[in-house]
Amino acid sequence: MVIKRRHFKQEHSLEERLTEEAKSLREEASVLPAGMEKEQLLKRTRQAETGAHMSA
């Protein structure tokens, strides 16, 4: 028996999705006090922004 993968079409480009993720992560980090969790969110934000620029 062959397992079939579910395919779906993305409605937004990768750049748009990464930019939106970076925006939401930055907003989430802005309400946190300084600390490890905030730094991790900011790191993920930078990674998403870098990914959006790399694929452009």
C-alpha positions as CSV (number, residue, x, y, z in Angstrom):
1,M,0.0,0.0,0.0
2,V,1.4,3.4,-1.0
3,I,0.9,6.3,1.4
4,K,-0.1,9.4,-0.4
5,R,1.0,12.8,0.7
6,R,-1.5,15.6,1.0
7,H,-0.6,18.5,-1.3
8,F,-1.9,22.0,-1.0
9,K,-1.1,25.2,-2.8
10,Q,0.3,28.1,-0.8
11,E,-1.7,31.2,-1.1
12,H,1.2,33.5,-0.3
13,S,4.8,33.5,-1.4
14,L,7.5,32.3,0.9
15,E,8.8,35.9,1.3
16,E,5.4,37.1,2.4
17,R,5.0,34.3,4.9
18,L,8.5,34.9,6.4
19,T,7.9,38.6,6.6
20,E,4.6,38.1,8.3
21,E,6.2,35.6,10.8
22,A,9.0,38.1,11.6
23,K,6.4,40.9,12.2
24,S,4.4,38.8,14.6
25,L,7.5,37.5,16.4
26,R,8.8,41.1,16.8
27,E,5.4,42.2,18.3
28,E,5.4,39.2,20.7
29,A,8.9,40.0,21.8
30,S,8.1,43.7,22.4
31,V,5.8,42.9,25.3
32,L,8.3,40.5,27.0
33,P,10.7,41.7,29.7
34,A,14.4,41.4,28.8
35,G,15.6,37.8,29.1
36,M,16.3,34.6,27.4
37,E,12.8,34.1,25.9
38,K,12.8,37.6,24.4
39,E,16.3,37.0,22.9
40,Q,15.2,33.7,21.4
41,L,12.2,35.4,19.7
42,L,14.4,38.2,18.4
43,K,16.8,35.6,17.0
44,R,13.9,33.8,15.2
45,T,12.8,37.2,13.9
46,R,16.2,37.9,12.4
47,Q,16.3,34.4,10.9
48,A,12.9,34.9,9.2
49,E,13.9,38.3,7.9
50,T,17.2,36.9,6.5
51,G,15.3,34.0,4.9
52,A,12.9,36.4,3.2
53,H,15.7,38.5,1.8
54,M,17.7,35.5,0.6
55,S,14.9,34.0,-1.5
56,A,14.1,37.4,-3.1
